């Protein structure tokens, strides 16, 4: 909590300025010597998602499995520089069990995913995600996530505020 002590004579006034750096979109309460007020921080404008595509390819290390290759264009349509944490999500459907499974966020070691993406006004970034990747942490090539036989997998991007792309799916017969 920031504090300043100001002493005033009767009928004297002074401007006192505090700088707040809020880290989350919400309404903040302010109290000064019994006087209260508030200010509201609006959420950052969301990115837009376009040109989504996904296809599957065989995992070179385990040919019984396929992995996704996902692409999407991310654009900042606002007039200011914005940073969002972008996650990639998937949800599986088993055709043999006729069942949808719970969505899951795909995570790996840095640098991907999730990604902290900063875009200036009107800038775009072409995000590419490949299920066949080099894990610099242990120097191994990996297949993750894998796509099993008779599954449809839906993939989408989502930011920290829940704004998401439409999503695209791939089926493995």
N, C-alpha and C positions, 0 to 999 in steps of 0.2 A: 504494500500500500504506500502510495506517495504522500508525503506530508510537507507542508510549509507553514511557518508561523508568521502571521502578519498582524502588526499592531496598528490600529487606526485611532485617530482622534475623532471626537464627535463631528459628524457630517463629512468626514474625509472618506475618500474611496480610492482603491487601487485595483488594477487589473492583475489577477493571478492566473497564470496559465499552467496547466498540466498537460503533458503529452501521454496519451494512452496508446499502447500497441496491442490491441486485442488479437487473439489467435483463433477465435472461433466466432461464427456468425450467430449472434444472439443479442438480447437486450441486457445492458450493463447498468447497475444501479450506482448512483454517486451520492455521497453524503458529505456536506460541509457544515460543521457546527450546527447540526440540527436541520439544516435545509437539505432537501433531497431533490434529486433529478435523475434522469436516465438518458442514455444514448443507445441507439441500435446500430449494430454492424450488420450490413447486408452480406449475404453470401457472395462469393466471387462468381462472376458470370461463367456459365458452363461452356466447355468446348463443344463443338459439334463433331459428329462422327459420320464419315461417308466412305463410299467405295469399299465396303467390307467384303472380304472373300475368304474362303477356307477350302483347302483340299487336303487329301491324305496322301502320305507316301510311306513306303515300307521302312521300318527301322533297320538300318544296316547291321546292328549288333544283335537283334532278336527278330528275325524275319517273320515270326508268327504274329508280330504286332505291327500296327501302323501308327504313325504320329501325325499331328496336324501341322499345317503351314497356314498361318493366319495373317492377313494384311488388312490395314484400315488407315484411312487418312483422318488425322485429328486436326481441327482448325479452331483458332481463337477468333470468334466473330466480334469480340468486344473492341472498344477503343483504347484498352490499356493492357499492359503486360500482365499475364496471369500464369500462375503455377498451379497445377493440379496433380495429385497422385492418381495415376491410372493403373487399374488392375485388370487382369484378364480372368474371366470367369467361364466355367463350363457346366453343363448339365447333361446327364446321360439318360438315354431311353433304351431299355432292353426290349427288342422286338420279340424275343422268345418268352419273356416274363410279362410283356405288355405293361411295363412299369417305368415311371419316371423316378430318378433318384434325385436327392437333394443337390442344389447347386453348390459348387465349390470354387474358391478362388485358387488359381494356379500360382504357386510360389516356388521360387528357386533362390539360389544364392545370387548376390549382386553380380552384375548390374541389372538383372531382369528376372521376372517381374516382381513386384510392381515397379512402375517407373514414375519418377518425379519429372514432369514435363513442363517447361516454361516456354511460352509462346508470346511474342509481341503482337500488337494489334494486326489482325488479318493474316498472321503467319500460320502455316500448316506444317505438320510433321507426318511423314509416312511411317507408321509403326509396322514392323515385321516381327513375327513370332514364329519360330521354328521348333517343333518338338524334338528335333535331332540337334543337339547342341554340345559345345565343349564346356565342361565344368572346370574352370580354372582353379577351383579350390582343391581338387584332387587330381587334376590333369587327365581326366577321363572323358570320353564321349558318352553321352547319355541320350536315352529315349524317354521323354516325359512331357506331357502325359501320353499314355498309350491308348489306342483305340482297339477294342476287342471286336471279334466277329459278331454280327447281328446287332450292332448298336448304332444309334444315331446320336451324335454329340452336337449340342448347341454351344456356340462360343460367342461371347460379347465382351466389350470393354465397359468399365464403370469407374467413375471418379469417387473421391472421398465423400461426396454429398449424395451419392446414389444415382446421379445422372448417368444414363447408359446408352450404348449404341443399340440398334435394332437387333443385332445378332444374326449369325449365319450358321448353318448346320452342314454336317457331313455324315454320310451313311457308309458303314462298312458291311457288305453283304456276308 
